Amino acid sequence: MTRRPATSPAAEGRAPEGAQPLRLGTRKSKLAMAQSGMIAAQVTELTGRPVELVEITTYGDTSREHLAQIGGTGVFVSALRDALLEGTIDFAVHSLKDLPTAEPAGLTLAAIPVREDPRDALVARDGLTFDALPDGARIGTGSPRRMAQLNAWARSHHRAVETVPIRGNVDTRIGYVTSGTLDAVVLAAAGLNRIGRLAEASELIAADAVLPAPGQGALAVECAASNQELAAQLAELDDPFTRVAVTAERTLLAALEAGCSAPVGALADLVADGQTTELRLRGVVGTTDGTSLVQMSITGPVPASDEEARALGRELAVEMLAKGAAGLMGERAL
């Protein structure tokens, strides 16, 4: 566990002299550190207290197995949550899509800030778009969800791609393309943007072609439920619309009894017809070879509460299960 002061300008020199630093738990990756540094600056702005980044290694960081093999669910967050419960850190920042859908006892999801672009991004050789990739192109991704939809997308254009399981940080993944090992890789647009590398994407993939992971592009700020003062301060970072949108998406995932690494995509967004604005929730489940997909959507009033958002997610899950979604998921929660 390594400690270092947050390096963002807003986190320097603003706190009263002698104020006790808040300890923010974060994974050590460049992306995790960038996300945590961003939140640290905002928390210092809110509280007037310095924030110290505490680097924590998770099982997902040390295992060399593919995420689908180790289960995916919680492998990047369990160590951070243990540190919260033990009191060695005050709060943690997660990529929301990495969080298990079950809420742990003793912790509270204090804030879900405004969401970044939830879409996936293609980083391809020679700046090619997906449609311009050659037949049989090799595309790297560690996500069964992406594999299922990329293969189905290619098939819909009477083409084929080879999806290749990969792991590693952003540098490693993009390196597969620059070295010529792969024709392309697919990453989250939000992550690329947060580390200043979005310009390397050759295409932002429309959600109509590939639905993102539930909660993709959003961050989760978590602390001990017993620390009510800190939870109330962190809640100032919460964006109500982002929270209801990702709550609907994650409820769909939970109601399908699927884990984080199951081939499930979901996105809740606003649709307007000129007179009314509603929330549309789209979901997809598919086999990784893309031969079978269940893709459906429902639209309703914008939820006014988490419970209304959960109801929307459960409703779509019931419809998808009735169409055979359960038989298409490789991983099931026990």
C-alpha positions as CSV (number, residue, x, y, z in Angstrom):
1,M,0.0,0.0,0.0
2,T,1.7,3.2,-1.1
3,R,0.7,6.7,-0.1
4,R,1.2,9.9,-2.1
5,P,-0.3,13.4,-2.0
6,A,-2.8,14.1,-4.8
7,T,-1.0,16.1,-7.4
8,S,-3.8,18.1,-8.9
9,P,-3.6,21.9,-8.6
10,A,-6.9,22.2,-6.7
11,A,-5.5,19.7,-4.1
12,E,-2.5,21.9,-3.3
13,G,-2.4,24.7,-0.8
14,R,-6.1,25.2,-0.3
15,A,-6.7,23.4,3.0
16,P,-6.3,25.0,6.4
17,E,-2.8,24.5,7.8
18,G,-2.7,21.3,9.8
19,A,-5.9,19.8,8.4
20,Q,-5.9,16.0,8.5
21,P,-5.6,14.6,5.0
22,L,-8.4,12.4,3.7
23,R,-7.1,9.0,2.5
24,L,-8.4,8.1,-1.0
25,G,-7.9,4.4,-2.0
26,T,-7.1,3.8,-5.6
27,R,-5.7,1.2,-7.9
28,K,-2.2,1.9,-9.2
29,S,-3.0,2.0,-12.9
30,K,-2.5,5.2,-14.9
31,L,-6.2,5.4,-15.5
32,A,-7.2,4.7,-11.9
33,M,-4.7,7.3,-10.7
34,A,-6.1,9.9,-13.2
35,Q,-9.7,9.3,-12.1
36,S,-8.8,9.4,-8.4
37,G,-6.7,12.6,-8.8
38,M,-9.7,14.2,-10.5
39,I,-12.0,13.3,-7.7
40,A,-9.4,14.3,-5.1
41,A,-9.2,17.8,-6.5
42,Q,-13.0,18.1,-6.3
43,V,-13.1,16.7,-2.7
44,T,-10.5,19.2,-1.6
45,E,-12.5,22.0,-3.2
46,L,-15.6,20.8,-1.2
47,T,-14.0,20.1,2.1
48,G,-10.9,22.3,2.3
49,R,-8.9,19.2,3.3
50,P,-5.9,17.8,1.5
51,V,-6.4,14.3,-0.1
52,E,-3.8,11.7,0.0
53,L,-3.9,8.9,-2.6
54,V,-3.3,5.5,-1.1
55,E,-2.4,3.0,-3.8
56,I,-3.8,-0.5,-3.4
57,T,-3.2,-3.6,-5.4
58,T,-6.3,-5.7,-6.3
59,Y,-6.6,-9.3,-7.3
60,G,-7.6,-8.2,-10.8
61,D,-4.3,-6.3,-11.1
62,T,-2.1,-9.3,-10.2
63,S,-3.9,-12.1,-11.9
64,R,-2.7,-12.9,-15.4
65,E,-5.9,-14.8,-16.3
66,H,-8.5,-13.4,-18.6
67,L,-11.3,-11.6,-16.8
68,A,-13.9,-14.1,-18.1
69,Q,-11.9,-16.9,-16.4
70,I,-11.5,-15.2,-13.0
71,G,-15.1,-14.1,-12.9
72,G,-14.7,-10.4,-13.3
73,T,-17.1,-9.6,-10.5
74,G,-15.4,-7.5,-7.9
75,V,-11.8,-8.5,-8.8
76,F,-10.8,-4.8,-9.1
77,V,-12.7,-3.5,-6.0
78,S,-12.6,-6.1,-3.2
79,A,-9.2,-5.0,-1.8
80,L,-10.4,-1.3,-1.8
81,R,-13.6,-2.3,0.0
82,D,-11.6,-4.3,2.5
83,A,-9.4,-1.2,3.2
84,L,-12.6,0.9,3.7
85,L,-14.0,-1.5,6.2
86,E,-10.7,-1.8,8.0
87,G,-10.4,2.0,8.2
88,T,-7.1,2.2,6.4
89,I,-8.6,4.6,3.8
90,D,-11.5,7.1,4.1
91,F,-13.0,6.7,0.7
92,A,-12.4,5.0,-2.6
93,V,-13.0,5.8,-6.3
94,H,-14.0,2.9,-8.6
95,S,-14.9,2.6,-12.3
96,L,-18.6,1.9,-11.7
97,K,-18.8,-0.8,-14.3
98,D,-16.3,-2.8,-12.1
99,L,-18.6,-2.8,-9.1
100,P,-20.7,-5.9,-8.2
101,T,-24.4,-5.1,-8.3
102,A,-24.9,-6.3,-4.7
103,E,-24.2,-3.5,-2.1
104,P,-21.9,-4.6,0.6
105,A,-22.8,-4.1,4.3
106,G,-21.1,-1.2,6.0
107,L,-20.4,0.8,2.9
108,T,-22.3,3.5,1.0
109,L,-22.1,4.7,-2.6
110,A,-21.9,8.3,-1.6
111,A,-21.6,9.8,-5.1
112,I,-21.9,9.0,-8.8
113,P,-20.5,12.1,-10.5
114,V,-21.6,13.3,-14.0
115,R,-20.9,10.5,-16.4
116,E,-18.4,10.7,-19.2
117,D,-19.0,9.4,-22.8
118,P,-20.2,5.8,-22.2
119,R,-19.4,4.5,-25.6
120,D,-16.6,2.1,-26.7
121,A,-13.8,3.4,-28.8
122,L,-12.0,1.6,-31.6
123,V,-8.2,2.1,-31.9
124,A,-7.2,0.6,-35.2
125,R,-4.1,0.5,-37.4
126,D,-3.9,3.3,-40.0
127,G,-6.8,5.1,-38.4
128,L,-9.3,2.6,-39.9
129,T,-13.0,2.6,-38.9
130,F,-14.7,-0.7,-38.1
131,D,-16.4,-0.8,-41.6
132,A,-13.0,-0.2,-43.2
133,L,-11.2,-3.1,-41.4
134,P,-10.4,-6.0,-43.7
135,D,-12.5,-9.2,-43.6
136,G,-11.1,-11.4,-40.8
137,A,-9.5,-8.5,-39.0
138,R,-8.1,-9.4,-35.5
139,I,-9.6,-7.2,-32.8
140,G,-8.4,-7.4,-29.2
141,T,-10.7,-7.1,-26.2
142,G,-11.0,-8.8,-22.8
143,S,-14.8,-8.3,-22.7
144,P,-17.2,-11.0,-23.7
145,R,-19.8,-8.3,-24.1
146,R,-17.7,-6.6,-26.8
147,M,-16.8,-9.9,-28.5
148,A,-20.5,-10.8,-28.8
149,Q,-21.5,-7.4,-30.3
150,L,-18.5,-7.0,-32.5
151,N,-19.0,-10.4,-34.1
152,A,-22.7,-9.7,-34.6
153,W,-21.9,-6.3,-36.1
154,A,-19.5,-7.8,-38.6
155,R,-22.0,-10.5,-39.4
156,S,-24.7,-8.0,-40.1
157,H,-22.4,-6.5,-42.8
158,H,-21.7,-10.0,-44.2
159,R,-18.2,-10.0,-42.9
160,A,-16.2,-11.7,-40.1
161,V,-13.7,-10.5,-37.5
162,E,-11.6,-12.5,-35.1
163,T,-11.9,-11.3,-31.5
164,V,-8.8,-11.9,-29.5
165,P,-8.8,-12.0,-25.7
166,I,-6.3,-9.5,-24.3
167,R,-5.5,-8.0,-20.9
168,G,-3.3,-5.1,-19.7
169,N,-3.3,-1.4,-19.3
170,V,-4.1,1.1,-22.0
171,D,-0.4,1.3,-23.2
172,T,-0.2,-2.5,-23.4
173,R,-3.5,-2.8,-25.4
174,I,-2.8,0.0,-27.8
175,G,0.7,-1.5,-28.2
176,Y,-0.8,-4.6,-29.8
177,V,-2.0,-2.4,-32.6
178,T,1.1,-0.3,-33.0
179,S,3.3,-3.4,-33.1
180,G,1.1,-5.0,-35.8
181,T,0.1,-7.9,-33.6
182,L,-3.6,-6.9,-33.9
183,D,-5.6,-4.8,-36.4
184,A,-7.5,-3.0,-33.7
185,V,-8.5,-3.0,-30.0
186,V,-11.6,-1.7,-28.3
187,L,-11.4,0.4,-25.1
188,A,-13.8,2.6,-23.2
189,A,-13.9,6.1,-24.6
190,A,-14.2,7.6,-21.1
191,G,-10.9,6.0,-20.0
192,L,-9.0,7.2,-23.0
193,N,-10.3,10.7,-22.5
194,R,-9.4,10.7,-18.8
195,I,-5.7,10.0,-19.6
196,G,-5.6,12.4,-22.6
197,R,-5.5,9.7,-25.3
198,L,-8.9,9.9,-26.9
199,A,-7.3,11.4,-30.1
200,E,-5.8,7.9,-30.7
201,A,-9.3,6.4,-31.3
202,S,-10.1,5.9,-34.9
203,E,-13.8,5.6,-34.2
204,L,-16.2,6.2,-31.4
205,I,-18.6,3.2,-31.7
206,A,-22.2,4.2,-31.7
207,A,-24.4,2.5,-29.1
208,D,-26.7,1.4,-31.8
209,A,-23.8,-1.0,-32.9
210,V,-22.3,-1.9,-29.6
211,L,-24.0,-1.2,-26.3
212,P,-21.6,-0.3,-23.5
213,A,-21.2,-2.1,-20.2
214,P,-23.7,-1.2,-17.5
215,G,-22.4,1.9,-15.8
216,Q,-19.6,2.5,-18.3
217,G,-18.2,6.0,-18.2
218,A,-19.3,6.6,-14.7
219,L,-17.3,6.7,-11.5
220,A,-18.4,5.5,-8.0
221,V,-17.2,7.3,-4.9
222,E,-17.6,4.9,-1.9
223,C,-17.1,5.4,1.9
224,A,-18.0,3.7,5.2
225,A,-21.6,4.1,6.0
226,S,-20.7,5.0,9.5
227,N,-18.8,8.1,8.4
228,Q,-22.0,10.1,7.8
229,E,-20.2,13.5,7.8
230,L,-17.9,12.4,5.0
231,A,-20.7,10.7,3.1
232,A,-22.7,13.9,3.2
233,Q,-19.8,15.9,1.9
234,L,-19.1,13.4,-0.9
235,A,-22.8,13.5,-1.9
236,E,-22.2,17.0,-3.2
237,L,-20.4,15.3,-6.2
238,D,-23.5,13.2,-7.0
239,D,-25.3,13.8,-10.3
240,P,-28.9,12.7,-9.9
241,F,-29.5,11.8,-13.6
242,T,-26.3,9.8,-13.9
243,R,-27.3,7.9,-10.7
244,V,-30.8,6.9,-12.0
245,A,-29.5,6.0,-15.4
246,V,-26.8,3.7,-14.1
247,T,-29.1,2.3,-11.5
248,A,-31.5,1.2,-14.2
249,E,-28.6,-0.4,-16.2
250,R,-27.1,-2.2,-13.1
251,T,-30.5,-3.4,-12.0
252,L,-31.0,-5.0,-15.5
253,L,-27.6,-6.7,-15.0
254,A,-28.5,-7.9,-11.5
255,A,-32.0,-9.1,-12.6
256,L,-30.4,-11.1,-15.4
257,E,-28.3,-12.7,-12.6
258,A,-25.2,-11.8,-14.6
259,G,-21.8,-10.8,-13.4
260,C,-19.5,-8.0,-14.5
261,S,-17.8,-10.2,-17.1
262,A,-21.0,-11.6,-18.6
263,P,-21.8,-10.6,-22.2
264,V,-24.4,-8.0,-21.2
265,G,-24.6,-4.5,-22.5
266,A,-26.9,-1.7,-21.3
267,L,-27.4,2.0,-21.7
268,A,-30.0,4.3,-20.3
269,D,-30.3,7.7,-22.1
270,L,-32.8,10.4,-22.7
271,V,-35.0,10.5,-25.8
272,A,-37.2,13.5,-26.7
273,D,-40.0,13.8,-29.2
274,G,-40.3,17.6,-29.0
275,Q,-42.9,17.6,-26.3
276,T,-41.8,15.1,-23.7
277,T,-38.5,13.7,-22.6
278,E,-38.3,10.1,-21.4
279,L,-35.7,7.6,-20.4
280,R,-34.9,4.8,-22.8
281,L,-33.2,1.7,-21.4
282,R,-31.5,-0.6,-23.9
283,G,-30.1,-4.0,-23.1
284,V,-28.3,-6.8,-25.0
285,V,-27.2,-10.3,-24.2
286,G,-25.3,-12.5,-26.6
287,T,-23.1,-15.5,-27.2
288,T,-19.5,-14.4,-27.7
289,D,-19.4,-15.5,-31.3
290,G,-22.3,-13.1,-32.1
291,T,-24.5,-15.8,-33.6
292,S,-27.3,-15.2,-31.0
293,L,-28.3,-11.9,-29.5
294,V,-31.3,-10.8,-27.5
295,Q,-31.5,-7.0,-27.8
296,M,-34.5,-5.1,-26.5
297,S,-35.4,-1.7,-25.1
298,I,-38.1,0.0,-23.0
299,T,-39.0,3.7,-22.6
300,G,-40.7,5.4,-19.7
301,P,-40.8,8.6,-17.6
302,V,-37.5,9.8,-16.3
303,P,-37.2,8.1,-12.9
304,A,-37.6,10.4,-9.9
305,S,-35.9,7.9,-7.6
306,D,-33.6,5.0,-7.4
307,E,-36.5,2.7,-6.9
308,E,-38.3,3.9,-10.1
309,A,-35.0,3.3,-11.9
310,R,-34.7,-0.2,-10.5
311,A,-38.3,-0.9,-11.6
312,L,-37.3,0.0,-15.2
313,G,-34.3,-2.3,-15.1
314,R,-36.3,-5.2,-13.7
315,E,-39.1,-4.7,-16.3
316,L,-36.6,-5.0,-19.2
317,A,-34.9,-8.0,-17.6
318,V,-38.2,-9.8,-17.4
319,E,-38.8,-9.2,-21.1
320,M,-35.3,-10.2,-22.1
321,L,-35.4,-13.4,-20.0
322,A,-38.7,-14.3,-21.7
323,K,-36.9,-14.0,-25.1
324,G,-34.2,-16.5,-24.0
325,A,-31.5,-14.2,-22.5
326,A,-30.6,-16.6,-19.7
327,G,-29.3,-19.2,-22.1
328,L,-26.9,-16.8,-23.7
329,M,-24.8,-15.8,-20.7
330,G,-21.6,-17.7,-19.9
331,E,-21.3,-16.5,-16.3
332,R,-24.1,-16.7,-13.8
333,A,-24.1,-15.3,-10.3
334,L,-24.4,-18.0,-7.6
